[in-house]
Amino acid sequence: MGKLTYDSYLTADFDDRVLAHIQLVIGAKLRRGESFYFSWRDDPLTGGGRSTVWIHPGIALAYKYFGSKIPTLNREWVEALSLSANSATGLQVVAEPPSSTA
């Protein structure tokens, strides 16, 4: 289980595979200077609910992976996450579609 740290104070846990895909999508948008919302469901063990943050090039993000192996990326999932990030509601973790290259 990896961790995303936002602005040095807020952390969220994600599976390493999910985190790798999120990192790629966030990085692509930030390289273009784009700001956007990022929302996720909170773990029921921490109270449940949903969190949303404003992702901006001036706000520090850190990605910490549990495993040492880099997950294989699913291009279709990256595209689905990118579509979500480009919507008015911002990036939301969507289910991984089957990979057409598998």
C-alpha beads as a LAMMPS data file, in Angstrom:
LAMMPS data file: protein, C-alpha beads

102 atoms
101 bonds

1 atom types
1 bond types

-500.0 500.0 xlo xhi
-500.0 500.0 ylo yhi
-500.0 500.0 zlo zhi

Masses

1 110.0

Atoms # bond

1 1 1 0.000 0.000 0.000
2 1 1 1.585 3.250 -1.169
3 1 1 1.058 6.762 0.134
4 1 1 0.363 10.051 -1.579
5 1 1 1.368 13.043 0.548
6 1 1 -0.207 16.369 -0.357
7 1 1 1.373 19.641 0.782
8 1 1 3.376 17.815 3.489
9 1 1 0.380 17.272 5.766
10 1 1 -2.355 15.176 4.136
11 1 1 -1.674 11.542 3.289
12 1 1 -3.835 9.048 1.454
13 1 1 -3.208 5.330 1.025
14 1 1 -3.485 3.710 -2.392
15 1 1 -2.475 0.345 -3.775
16 1 1 0.949 0.715 -5.448
17 1 1 -0.581 -0.093 -8.845
18 1 1 -3.257 2.601 -8.457
19 1 1 -0.673 5.092 -7.190
20 1 1 1.607 4.524 -10.202
21 1 1 -1.241 5.315 -12.600
22 1 1 -2.345 8.362 -10.602
23 1 1 1.239 9.645 -10.520
24 1 1 1.512 9.416 -14.293
25 1 1 -1.751 11.316 -14.871
26 1 1 -1.005 14.000 -12.269
27 1 1 2.519 14.459 -13.600
28 1 1 1.293 14.917 -17.171
29 1 1 -1.196 17.603 -16.141
30 1 1 1.288 19.442 -13.921
31 1 1 3.924 19.445 -16.697
32 1 1 1.366 21.344 -18.786
33 1 1 0.786 23.777 -15.904
34 1 1 -2.788 22.575 -15.395
35 1 1 -4.513 22.663 -12.005
36 1 1 -7.419 20.363 -11.146
37 1 1 -9.327 18.610 -8.365
38 1 1 -8.405 15.110 -7.225
39 1 1 -10.993 13.138 -5.218
40 1 1 -10.896 9.690 -3.632
41 1 1 -12.850 7.555 -1.179
42 1 1 -11.310 7.437 2.277
43 1 1 -10.595 4.163 4.018
44 1 1 -13.502 3.150 6.289
45 1 1 -10.917 2.507 9.040
46 1 1 -10.094 6.235 9.052
47 1 1 -13.714 7.354 9.122
48 1 1 -14.757 6.734 5.538
49 1 1 -16.162 9.486 3.388
50 1 1 -14.443 11.214 0.523
51 1 1 -11.576 13.693 0.243
52 1 1 -10.835 16.253 -2.452
53 1 1 -7.699 18.342 -2.926
54 1 1 -6.754 21.036 -5.422
55 1 1 -3.720 19.895 -7.403
56 1 1 -1.546 22.823 -8.495
57 1 1 2.069 23.050 -9.741
58 1 1 3.015 25.077 -6.637
59 1 1 1.806 22.461 -4.116
60 1 1 4.209 19.707 -3.089
61 1 1 3.268 16.077 -3.748
62 1 1 5.199 12.991 -2.675
63 1 1 4.619 9.396 -3.719
64 1 1 5.838 6.591 -1.454
65 1 1 5.550 3.024 -2.718
66 1 1 5.466 -0.029 -0.460
67 1 1 7.018 -2.369 -3.024
68 1 1 10.308 -1.909 -4.853
69 1 1 8.993 -3.231 -8.183
70 1 1 7.514 -0.747 -10.678
71 1 1 3.978 -1.847 -11.636
72 1 1 3.181 -2.505 -15.283
73 1 1 1.083 0.353 -16.616
74 1 1 -2.243 -0.162 -18.363
75 1 1 -2.519 2.416 -21.174
76 1 1 -6.335 2.174 -21.232
77 1 1 -6.477 2.943 -17.514
78 1 1 -4.163 5.930 -17.940
79 1 1 -6.503 7.224 -20.665
80 1 1 -9.604 6.693 -18.484
81 1 1 -7.962 8.480 -15.544
82 1 1 -6.840 11.307 -17.846
83 1 1 -10.400 11.763 -19.125
84 1 1 -11.566 11.963 -15.531
85 1 1 -8.863 14.506 -14.667
86 1 1 -9.923 16.677 -17.604
87 1 1 -13.578 16.733 -16.492
88 1 1 -15.228 19.456 -14.389
89 1 1 -15.207 17.167 -11.343
90 1 1 -11.494 16.403 -11.691
91 1 1 -9.459 13.241 -11.270
92 1 1 -11.250 10.350 -9.608
93 1 1 -9.997 6.799 -9.314
94 1 1 -11.984 4.735 -11.807
95 1 1 -11.957 0.956 -12.144
96 1 1 -9.128 -0.483 -14.193
97 1 1 -10.351 -1.573 -17.635
98 1 1 -8.937 -4.732 -19.209
99 1 1 -5.726 -4.064 -21.078
100 1 1 -5.959 -4.637 -24.816
101 1 1 -2.229 -5.418 -24.921
102 1 1 -2.385 -8.249 -22.392

Bonds

1 1 1 2
2 1 2 3
3 1 3 4
4 1 4 5
5 1 5 6
6 1 6 7
7 1 7 8
8 1 8 9
9 1 9 10
10 1 10 11
11 1 11 12
12 1 12 13
13 1 13 14
14 1 14 15
15 1 15 16
16 1 16 17
17 1 17 18
18 1 18 19
19 1 19 20
20 1 20 21
21 1 21 22
22 1 22 23
23 1 23 24
24 1 24 25
25 1 25 26
26 1 26 27
27 1 27 28
28 1 28 29
29 1 29 30
30 1 30 31
31 1 31 32
32 1 32 33
33 1 33 34
34 1 34 35
35 1 35 36
36 1 36 37
37 1 37 38
38 1 38 39
39 1 39 40
40 1 40 41
41 1 41 42
42 1 42 43
43 1 43 44
44 1 44 45
45 1 45 46
46 1 46 47
47 1 47 48
48 1 48 49
49 1 49 50
50 1 50 51
51 1 51 52
52 1 52 53
53 1 53 54
54 1 54 55
55 1 55 56
56 1 56 57
57 1 57 58
58 1 58 59
59 1 59 60
60 1 60 61
61 1 61 62
62 1 62 63
63 1 63 64
64 1 64 65
65 1 65 66
66 1 66 67
67 1 67 68
68 1 68 69
69 1 69 70
70 1 70 71
71 1 71 72
72 1 72 73
73 1 73 74
74 1 74 75
75 1 75 76
76 1 76 77
77 1 77 78
78 1 78 79
79 1 79 80
80 1 80 81
81 1 81 82
82 1 82 83
83 1 83 84
84 1 84 85
85 1 85 86
86 1 86 87
87 1 87 88
88 1 88 89
89 1 89 90
90 1 90 91
91 1 91 92
92 1 92 93
93 1 93 94
94 1 94 95
95 1 95 96
96 1 96 97
97 1 97 98
98 1 98 99
99 1 99 100
100 1 100 101
101 1 101 102
